[in-house]
Amino acid sequence: MVLFEIFVLISAIPIGYLIAYFANDELVAGRKWFKVLIVVALLMGIWTYYAGLTFITLTCIFIIIVTIVSLIKSKDRKWTRKRVR
């Protein structure tokens, strides 16, 4: 069971890149909200950990990882430029 949880948390990194790729025009505008989401997910994750709700804690960690990837990619100029399709 622990290996499955680790696999799911590691999969948050490529999912974060995928979301950042498809929403590249929203990355710069949403930078403030990424920081808010990280703080809220961190506080909720700590609270649910002490409440014994590990599945919600893992969900919060997943959200934090995906949001951190998006926050990092929002500062990359090549990543956030307008793409012609």
All heavy atoms as an XYZ file, in Angstrom:
697
protein
N       0.827     -1.202      0.000
C       0.000      0.000      0.000
C       0.865      1.258      0.000
O       0.524      2.234     -0.636
C      -0.930     -0.044      1.216
C      -1.988      0.980      1.171
S      -3.100      0.633     -0.190
C      -4.307      1.843      0.073
N       1.970      1.212      0.728
C       2.848      2.379      0.799
C       3.486      2.659     -0.555
O       3.623      3.824     -0.944
C       3.927      2.176      1.886
C       4.916      3.312      1.889
C       3.277      2.033      3.244
N       3.837      1.629     -1.305
C       4.420      1.831     -2.626
C       3.432      2.502     -3.572
O       3.818      3.340     -4.389
C       4.879      0.493     -3.209
C       6.132     -0.101     -2.580
C       6.406     -1.476     -3.157
C       7.304      0.815     -2.789
N       2.174      2.133     -3.469
C       1.143      2.769     -4.299
C       1.027      4.255     -3.958
O       0.917      5.094     -4.853
C      -0.199      2.066     -4.105
C      -1.308      2.702     -4.889
C      -1.365      2.559     -6.259
C      -2.278      3.452     -4.243
C      -2.380      3.150     -6.997
C      -3.300      4.046     -4.961
C      -3.352      3.898     -6.346
N       1.064      4.581     -2.681
C       0.975      5.984     -2.262
C       2.177      6.778     -2.755
O       2.029      7.918     -3.213
C       0.857      6.062     -0.745
C      -0.433      5.477     -0.215
C      -0.436      5.284      1.288
O       0.621      5.474      1.931
O      -1.499      4.931      1.824
N       3.355      6.189     -2.681
C       4.556      6.865     -3.179
C       4.464      7.062     -4.684
O       4.816      8.130     -5.208
C       5.814      6.066     -2.786
C       6.012      6.131     -1.274
C       7.046      6.585     -3.516
C       7.097      5.219     -0.753
N       3.991      6.048     -5.406
C       3.834      6.158     -6.851
C       2.860      7.275     -7.216
O       3.115      8.051     -8.139
C       3.346      4.833     -7.443
C       3.026      4.911     -8.895
C       4.032      4.995     -9.841
C       1.705      4.921     -9.328
C       3.743      5.082    -11.183
C       1.396      5.008    -10.671
C       2.421      5.089    -11.609
N       1.766      7.370     -6.500
C       0.779      8.420     -6.773
C       1.379      9.797     -6.510
O       1.179     10.734     -7.292
C      -0.508      8.197     -5.951
C      -1.418      9.395     -6.021
C      -1.234      6.957     -6.433
N       2.138      9.942     -5.432
C       2.747     11.237     -5.131
C       3.829     11.604     -6.143
O       3.955     12.766     -6.528
C       3.320     11.240     -3.714
C       2.281     11.239     -2.595
C       2.964     11.222     -1.242
C       1.357     12.436     -2.703
N       4.583     10.631     -6.617
C       5.601     10.905     -7.642
C       4.943     11.272     -8.965
O       5.461     12.107     -9.713
C       6.558      9.700     -7.787
C       7.433      9.600     -6.537
C       7.422      9.813     -9.028
C       8.311      8.373     -6.496
N       3.785     10.695     -9.241
C       3.083     11.018    -10.487
C       2.547     12.446    -10.492
O       2.148     12.943    -11.544
C       1.949     10.033    -10.736
O       0.895     10.246     -9.819
N       2.560     13.114     -9.357
C       2.106     14.506     -9.304
C       3.038     15.422    -10.090
O       2.597     16.452    -10.617
C       2.009     14.978     -7.856
N       4.306     15.061    -10.214
C       5.261     15.909    -10.931
C       4.936     15.965    -12.428
O       4.766     17.064    -12.977
C       6.705     15.448    -10.654
C       7.015     15.641     -9.170
C       7.703     16.221    -11.522
C       8.312     15.033     -8.717
N       4.817     14.835    -13.128
C       4.456     14.958    -14.548
C       3.051     15.510    -14.768
O       2.803     16.196    -15.760
C       4.577     13.528    -15.093
C       4.723     12.642    -13.938
C       5.131     13.463    -12.774
N       2.153     15.252    -13.854
C       0.804     15.826    -13.983
C       0.867     17.345    -13.832
O       0.174     18.073    -14.533
C      -0.156     15.170    -12.978
C      -0.409     13.720    -13.372
C      -1.467     15.937    -12.876
C      -1.194     12.921    -12.370
N       1.715     17.824    -12.935
C       1.900     19.267    -12.786
C       2.456     19.892    -14.052
O       2.025     20.976    -14.463
N       3.420     19.224    -14.695
C       3.954     19.718    -15.960
C       2.880     19.718    -17.040
O       2.796     20.652    -17.842
C       5.132     18.861    -16.420
C       6.445     19.271    -15.822
C       7.023     18.522    -14.805
C       7.117     20.403    -16.268
C       8.232     18.890    -14.250
C       8.321     20.783    -15.722
C       8.876     20.021    -14.712
O      10.067     20.401    -14.164
N       2.062     18.693    -17.077
C       1.004     18.605    -18.081
C      -0.021     19.725    -17.901
O      -0.421     20.371    -18.876
C       0.328     17.236    -18.000
C      -0.677     16.909    -19.085
C       0.025     16.807    -20.429
C      -1.386     15.612    -18.761
N      -0.417     19.965    -16.682
C      -1.376     21.052    -16.415
C      -0.757     22.402    -16.753
O      -1.401     23.272    -17.341
C      -1.852     20.997    -14.955
C      -2.722     19.757    -14.742
C      -2.619     22.260    -14.578
C      -3.091     19.510    -13.296
N       0.522     22.581    -16.393
C       1.195     23.845    -16.706
C       1.333     24.033    -18.213
O       1.262     25.162    -18.708
C       2.563     23.882    -16.036
N       1.522     22.956    -18.952
C       1.641     23.063    -20.405
C       0.320     23.494    -21.034
O       0.290     24.368    -21.896
C       2.085     21.724    -20.987
C       2.158     21.738    -22.490
C       3.228     22.338    -23.148
C       1.155     21.152    -23.259
C       3.290     22.358    -24.523
C       1.212     21.166    -24.635
C       2.279     21.770    -25.270
O       2.334     21.783    -26.632
N      -0.776     22.878    -20.611
C      -2.069     23.195    -21.209
C      -2.642     24.527    -20.731
O      -3.484     25.109    -21.402
C      -3.079     22.074    -20.951
C      -2.836     20.865    -21.806
C      -2.624     19.629    -21.242
C      -2.817     20.971    -23.177
C      -2.400     18.522    -22.021
C      -2.585     19.864    -23.982
C      -2.376     18.639    -23.405
N      -2.196     25.005    -19.577
C      -2.703     26.272    -19.050
C      -1.597     27.309    -18.989
O      -1.523     28.103    -18.054
C      -3.298     26.048    -17.667
N      -0.731     27.329    -19.997
C       0.427     28.208    -19.944
C       0.058     29.689    -19.940
O       0.794     30.507    -19.405
C       1.388     27.902    -21.085
C       0.775     28.149    -22.446
O      -0.412     28.411    -22.570
N       1.583     28.046    -23.463
N      -1.067     30.054    -20.507
C      -1.463     31.459    -20.503
C      -2.007     31.906    -19.147
O      -2.081     33.095    -18.876
C      -2.489     31.733    -21.599
C      -3.706     30.828    -21.499
O      -3.576     29.749    -20.897
O      -4.770     31.196    -22.027
N      -2.351     30.985    -18.287
C      -2.893     31.320    -16.971
C      -1.830     31.286    -15.870
O      -2.118     31.663    -14.733
C      -4.003     30.331    -16.593
C      -5.159     30.311    -17.554
C      -5.964     31.597    -17.510
O      -6.015     32.226    -16.438
O      -6.519     31.964    -18.548
N      -0.629     30.847    -16.175
C       0.385     30.666    -15.140
C       0.798     31.973    -14.483
O       0.899     32.062    -13.262
C       1.614     29.952    -15.716
C       1.428     28.499    -16.104
C       2.707     27.958    -16.716
C       1.027     27.667    -14.908
N       1.051     33.000    -15.270
C       1.518     34.264    -14.719
C       0.401     34.948    -13.932
O       0.623     35.462    -12.832
C       2.052     35.175    -15.842
C       2.467     36.527    -15.293
C       3.232     34.510    -16.533
N      -0.798     34.939    -14.469
C      -1.922     35.585    -13.792
C      -2.302     34.869    -12.501
O      -2.790     35.493    -11.564
C      -3.124     35.648    -14.729
N      -2.075     33.574    -12.427
C      -2.494     32.810    -11.261
C      -1.414     32.600    -10.220
O      -1.595     31.824     -9.286
N      -0.280     33.281    -10.362
C       0.842     33.083     -9.436
C       0.443     33.344     -7.989
O       0.823     32.604     -7.084
C       2.000     33.984     -9.860
C       3.327     33.531     -9.370
C       4.436     34.403     -9.889
N       4.637     34.151    -11.321
C       5.264     34.993    -12.120
N       5.723     36.130    -11.674
N       5.431     34.701    -13.394
N      -0.345     34.384     -7.767
C      -0.796     34.708     -6.410
C      -1.676     33.589     -5.848
O      -1.546     33.199     -4.690
C      -1.575     36.027     -6.444
C      -2.278     36.378     -5.152
C      -3.023     37.691     -5.267
C      -4.217     37.540     -6.164
N      -5.111     38.705     -6.158
N      -2.533     33.034     -6.697
C      -3.442     31.983     -6.248
C      -2.722     30.663     -6.030
O      -3.148     29.853     -5.203
C      -4.579     31.830     -7.244
C      -5.391     33.079     -7.311
C      -5.442     33.969     -8.334
C      -6.222     33.606     -6.278
N      -6.262     35.008     -8.020
C      -6.761     34.810     -6.753
C      -6.570     33.178     -4.997
C      -7.622     35.587     -6.005
C      -7.432     33.964     -4.247
C      -7.947     35.137     -4.759
N      -1.625     30.433     -6.733
C      -0.823     29.238     -6.469
C      -0.264     29.270     -5.055
O      -0.266     28.267     -4.347
C       0.331     29.109     -7.467
C      -0.100     28.818     -8.880
C       0.615     29.317     -9.942
C      -1.203     28.031     -9.152
C       0.242     29.052    -11.237
C      -1.597     27.762    -10.437
C      -0.861     28.275    -11.495
N       0.219     30.441     -4.651
C       0.761     30.573     -3.293
C      -0.324     30.366     -2.241
O      -0.094     29.705     -1.231
C       1.417     31.938     -3.127
C       2.653     32.107     -3.983
C       3.201     33.509     -3.907
C       4.369     33.683     -4.869
N       4.862     35.058     -4.902
N      -1.509     30.907     -2.490
C      -2.627     30.722     -1.557
C      -3.009     29.243     -1.483
O      -3.245     28.706     -0.396
C      -3.839     31.593     -1.993
C      -5.079     31.239     -1.205
C      -3.510     33.069     -1.862
N      -3.058     28.583     -2.629
C      -3.416     27.168     -2.666
C      -2.396     26.309     -1.921
O      -2.770     25.363     -1.221
C      -3.547     26.707     -4.119
C      -4.041     25.293     -4.356
C      -5.439     25.113     -3.763
C      -4.059     24.988     -5.831
N      -1.122     26.642     -2.035
C      -0.092     25.894     -1.313
C      -0.278     26.033      0.189
O      -0.222     25.053      0.933
C       1.318     26.354     -1.752
C       1.598     25.893     -3.173
C       2.384     25.813     -0.807
C       2.859     26.483     -3.777
N      -0.523     27.260      0.655
C      -0.701     27.489      2.099
C      -1.945     26.772      2.612
O      -1.907     26.113      3.656
C      -0.763     29.005      2.402
C      -1.177     29.268      3.832
C       0.578     29.658      2.111
N      -3.050     26.866      1.885
C      -4.291     26.219      2.317
C      -4.137     24.702      2.344
O      -4.552     24.037      3.304
C      -5.471     26.643      1.410
C      -6.695     25.790      1.659
C      -5.788     28.115      1.616
N      -3.528     24.139      1.301
C      -3.335     22.686      1.253
C      -2.373     22.230      2.344
O      -2.556     21.151      2.930
C      -2.819     22.266     -0.114
N      -1.369     23.029      2.651
C      -0.433     22.680      3.718
C      -1.127     22.668      5.076
O      -0.976     21.716      5.851
C       0.746     23.651      3.726
C       1.834     23.373      4.743
C       2.533     22.068      4.431
C       2.824     24.512      4.762
N      -1.898     23.703      5.355
C      -2.615     23.763      6.631
C      -3.641     22.635      6.746
O      -3.758     21.996      7.797
C      -3.294     25.123      6.794
C      -2.357     26.312      6.950
C      -3.158     27.610      6.960
C      -1.520     26.183      8.206
N      -4.353     22.388      5.663
C      -5.346     21.310      5.693
C      -4.672     19.948      5.808
O      -5.183     19.052      6.486
C      -6.210     21.370      4.446
C      -7.384     20.465      4.492
S      -8.461     20.823      3.109
C      -9.679     19.574      3.358
N      -3.518     19.791      5.157
C      -2.781     18.539      5.251
C      -2.294     18.266      6.668
O      -2.371     17.134      7.157
N      -1.801     19.292      7.333
C      -1.351     19.133      8.720
C      -2.537     18.784      9.619
O      -2.449     17.892     10.465
C      -0.638     20.415      9.198
C       0.689     20.579      8.454
C      -0.402     20.389     10.699
C       1.351     21.927      8.675
N      -3.650     19.479      9.411
C      -4.828     19.239     10.243
C      -5.370     17.818     10.052
O      -5.691     17.128     11.015
C      -5.899     20.280      9.923
C      -7.158     20.094     10.700
C      -7.311     20.180     12.047
C      -8.436     19.758     10.173
N      -8.620     19.934     12.390
C      -9.330     19.674     11.249
C      -8.906     19.551      8.885
C     -10.659     19.368     11.082
C     -10.237     19.252      8.716
C     -11.100     19.162      9.813
N      -5.441     17.376      8.793
C      -5.975     16.040      8.550
C      -5.003     14.945      8.985
O      -5.422     13.840      9.311
C      -6.343     15.850      7.073
O      -5.198     16.120      6.257
C      -7.487     16.764      6.679
N      -3.707     15.245      8.979
C      -2.730     14.265      9.469
C      -2.957     14.000     10.956
O      -2.964     12.854     11.392
C      -1.307     14.763      9.222
C      -0.252     13.852      9.791
C       0.062     12.656      9.157
C       0.421     14.185     10.961
C       1.016     11.813      9.688
C       1.378     13.347     11.494
C       1.675     12.156     10.842
O       2.627     11.325     11.374
N      -3.144     15.063     11.718
C      -3.378     14.891     13.150
C      -4.778     14.351     13.449
O      -5.008     13.777     14.503
C      -3.131     16.199     13.911
C      -1.662     16.507     14.012
C      -1.127     17.645     13.433
C      -0.793     15.644     14.662
C       0.227     17.919     13.511
C       0.552     15.896     14.752
C       1.060     17.044     14.179
O       2.400     17.290     14.254
N      -5.699     14.513     12.515
C      -7.037     13.951     12.682
C      -7.077     12.476     12.285
O      -8.078     11.804     12.531
C      -8.045     14.742     11.854
N      -6.005     11.991     11.682
C      -5.944     10.577     11.311
C      -6.537     10.258      9.953
O      -6.783      9.105      9.648
N      -6.757     11.250      9.137
C      -7.331     11.055      7.801
C      -6.207     11.063      6.763
O      -5.967     12.058      6.082
C      -8.354     12.152      7.499
C      -9.497     12.279      8.516
C     -10.295     13.528      8.264
C     -10.375     11.048      8.453
N      -5.522      9.946      6.656
C      -4.327      9.911      5.816
C      -4.622     10.079      4.332
O      -3.804     10.637      3.609
C      -3.556      8.598      6.027
O      -4.428      7.499      5.767
C      -3.019      8.499      7.430
N      -5.773      9.630      3.865
C      -6.072      9.765      2.444
C      -6.251     11.234      2.055
O      -5.859     11.635      0.968
C      -7.301      8.937      2.054
C      -8.557      9.311      2.780
C      -9.458     10.180      2.212
C      -8.832      8.779      4.035
C     -10.629     10.534      2.875
C      -9.993      9.119      4.702
C     -10.889     10.010      4.128
N      -6.811     12.033      2.945
C      -6.938     13.466      2.664
C      -5.581     14.144      2.776
O      -5.265     15.062      2.009
C      -7.975     14.121      3.597
C      -9.346     13.501      3.356
C      -8.041     15.627      3.355
C     -10.426     14.017      4.275
N      -4.746     13.688      3.692
C      -3.395     14.224      3.822
C      -2.607     13.975      2.540
O      -1.921     14.875      2.043
C      -2.668     13.585      5.021
O      -3.447     13.781      6.194
C      -1.300     14.185      5.207
N      -2.705     12.778      1.992
C      -2.008     12.472      0.745
C      -2.552     13.293     -0.420
O      -1.801     13.707     -1.306
C      -2.111     10.982      0.439
C      -1.338     10.073      1.391
C      -1.664      8.612      1.116
C       0.143     10.321      1.289
N      -3.836     13.541     -0.421
C      -4.428     14.400     -1.450
C      -3.881     15.818     -1.355
O      -3.566     16.446     -2.371
C      -5.964     14.413     -1.321
O      -6.452     13.073     -1.402
C      -6.602     15.268     -2.398
N      -3.745     16.320     -0.143
C      -3.189     17.664      0.058
C      -1.732     17.730     -0.390
O      -1.316     18.715     -0.997
C      -3.321     18.085      1.513
S      -5.013     18.399      2.026
N      -0.967     16.685     -0.114
C       0.427     16.645     -0.564
C       0.484     16.616     -2.086
O       1.318     17.292     -2.703
C       1.162     15.437      0.054
C       1.269     15.598      1.565
C       2.551     15.281     -0.555
C       1.763     14.367      2.290
N      -0.399     15.862     -2.717
C      -0.481     15.814     -4.175
C      -0.779     17.205     -4.738
O      -0.129     17.655     -5.687
C      -1.571     14.823     -4.599
C      -1.653     14.590     -6.069
C      -0.888     13.612     -6.661
C      -2.503     15.344     -6.860
C      -0.966     13.382     -8.030
C      -2.589     15.141     -8.208
C      -1.814     14.152     -8.807
N      -1.727     17.903     -4.150
C      -2.081     19.253     -4.590
C      -0.898     20.196     -4.423
O      -0.618     21.024     -5.291
C      -3.319     19.762     -3.818
C      -4.552     18.968     -4.245
C      -3.537     21.251     -4.039
C      -5.769     19.217     -3.372
N      -0.177     20.068     -3.321
C       0.991     20.927     -3.084
C       2.054     20.686     -4.151
O       2.625     21.645     -4.692
C       1.546     20.691     -1.666
C       0.586     21.245     -0.619
C       2.922     21.324     -1.511
C       0.923     20.843      0.797
N       2.324     19.437     -4.485
C       3.348     19.130     -5.481
C       2.961     19.679     -6.848
O       3.775     20.321     -7.531
C       3.608     17.609     -5.544
C       4.231     17.127     -4.239
C       4.513     17.259     -6.726
C       4.309     15.618     -4.098
N       1.723     19.452     -7.261
C       1.265     19.942     -8.564
C       1.329     21.467     -8.608
O       1.764     22.062     -9.598
C      -0.167     19.445     -8.858
C      -0.765     20.154    -10.060
C      -0.172     17.951     -9.086
N       0.946     22.120     -7.535
C       0.940     23.579     -7.498
C       2.356     24.140     -7.490
O       2.620     25.170     -8.115
C       0.155     24.072     -6.271
O      -1.120     23.439     -6.246
C      -0.041     25.569     -6.321
N       3.275     23.483     -6.801
C       4.668     23.947     -6.798
C       5.270     23.842     -8.200
O       5.994     24.745     -8.636
C       5.495     23.163     -5.757
C       5.130     23.638     -4.352
C       6.992     23.330     -5.997
C       5.773     22.848     -3.241
N       4.971     22.767     -8.921
C       5.449     22.641    -10.299
C       4.892     23.778    -11.152
O       5.621     24.407    -11.919
C       5.074     21.264    -10.889
C       5.326     21.213    -12.383
C       5.829     20.164    -10.183
N       3.621     24.080    -11.011
C       3.019     25.173    -11.777
C       3.614     26.521    -11.382
O       3.834     27.376    -12.236
C       1.510     25.198    -11.561
O       0.924     24.026    -12.058
N       3.898     26.707    -10.111
C       4.498     27.960     -9.650
C       5.904     28.117    -10.207
O       6.287     29.215    -10.640
C       4.514     27.999     -8.119
C       4.990     29.297     -7.473
C       4.059     30.439     -7.833
C       5.052     29.126     -5.960
N       6.662     27.053    -10.229
C       8.018     27.113    -10.785
C       7.968     27.401    -12.280
O       8.731     28.234    -12.791
C       8.765     25.791    -10.500
C       9.076     25.678     -9.009
C      10.044     25.695    -11.322
C       9.598     24.326     -8.585
N       7.070     26.743    -12.995
C       6.973     26.966    -14.435
C       6.388     28.329    -14.775
O       6.578     28.814    -15.879
C       6.146     25.864    -15.105
C       6.779     24.491    -15.046
C       8.244     24.496    -15.379
C       8.572     24.383    -16.800
N      10.019     24.414    -17.080
N       5.694     28.975    -13.851
C       5.147     30.307    -14.132
C       6.249     31.353    -14.199
O       6.047     32.434    -14.742
C       4.126     30.698    -13.061
O       4.760     31.023    -11.846
N       7.422     31.052    -13.671
C       8.546     31.996    -13.712
C       9.471     31.743    -14.892
O      10.410     32.493    -15.106
C       9.320     31.902    -12.399
C       8.475     32.350    -11.227
C       9.209     32.242     -9.929
C       8.257     32.661     -8.802
N       8.854     32.503     -7.505
N       9.205     30.707    -15.662
C      10.008     30.368    -16.836
C       9.451     31.115    -18.049
O       8.327     30.867    -18.474
C       9.965     28.861    -17.058
C      10.895     28.403    -18.156
O      11.610     29.241    -18.733
O      10.906     27.185    -18.427
N      10.227     32.030    -18.597
C       9.748     32.864    -19.714
C       9.451     32.039    -20.974
O       8.506     32.337    -21.702
C      10.776     33.933    -20.044
C      10.979     34.904    -18.925
C      10.650     36.271    -19.397
N      10.926     37.206    -18.314
C      10.065     38.084    -17.911
N       8.894     38.143    -18.484
N      10.358     38.906    -16.934
N      10.262     31.044    -21.251
C      10.023     30.233    -22.443
C       8.751     29.403    -22.313
O       8.092     29.107    -23.287
C      11.218     29.309    -22.704
C      12.442     30.042    -23.188
C      13.502     29.080    -23.625
C      14.261     28.596    -22.415
N      15.418     27.755    -22.756
N       8.421     29.026    -21.099
C       7.256     28.171    -20.868
C       5.957     28.968    -20.978
O       4.939     28.442    -21.411
C       7.375     27.537    -19.483
C       6.416     26.430    -19.255
C       5.167     26.527    -18.725
C       6.609     25.049    -19.538
N       4.578     25.299    -18.655
C       5.452     24.369    -19.148
C       7.658     24.322    -20.072
C       5.302     23.002    -19.280
C       7.511     22.956    -20.203
C       6.354     22.321    -19.807
N       5.981     30.250    -20.583
C       4.748     31.028    -20.502
C       4.487     31.881    -21.737
O       3.494     32.587    -21.773
C       4.776     31.960    -19.277
O       5.930     32.792    -19.339
C       4.794     31.161    -18.010
N       5.349     31.824    -22.733
C       5.097     32.630    -23.923
C       3.893     32.083    -24.672
O       3.505     30.928    -24.532
C       6.329     32.670    -24.814
C       6.605     31.355    -25.495
C       7.735     31.473    -26.471
N       7.887     30.176    -27.107
C       9.038     29.608    -27.335
N      10.136     30.206    -26.982
N       9.088     28.432    -27.939
N       3.330     32.924    -25.497
C       2.169     32.516    -26.292
C       2.594     31.511    -27.343
O       3.554     31.711    -28.069
C       1.539     33.729    -26.988
C       0.986     34.739    -26.033
C      -0.306     34.248    -25.472
C      -0.899     35.347    -24.601
N      -2.068     34.953    -23.911
N       1.893     30.425    -27.427
C       2.192     29.399    -28.422
C       1.176     29.484    -29.553
O      -0.017     29.626    -29.309
C       2.140     28.021    -27.777
C       3.242     27.795    -26.797
C       3.310     26.326    -26.433
N       4.444     26.102    -25.567
C       4.372     25.814    -24.279
N       3.212     25.725    -23.697
N       5.462     25.634    -23.579
N       1.661     29.373    -30.750
C       0.776     29.376    -31.913
C       0.450     27.931    -32.236
O       1.327     27.091    -32.372
C       1.478     30.046    -33.118
C       0.563     30.019    -34.326
C       1.889     31.460    -32.754
N      -0.824     27.642    -32.373
C      -1.241     26.247    -32.653
C      -1.778     26.128    -34.032
O      -2.336     26.890    -34.628
C      -2.296     25.805    -31.644
C      -1.690     25.755    -30.278
C      -2.701     25.280    -29.305
N      -2.114     25.434    -27.972
C      -2.380     24.669    -26.967
N      -3.211     23.691    -27.090
N      -1.831     24.856    -25.815
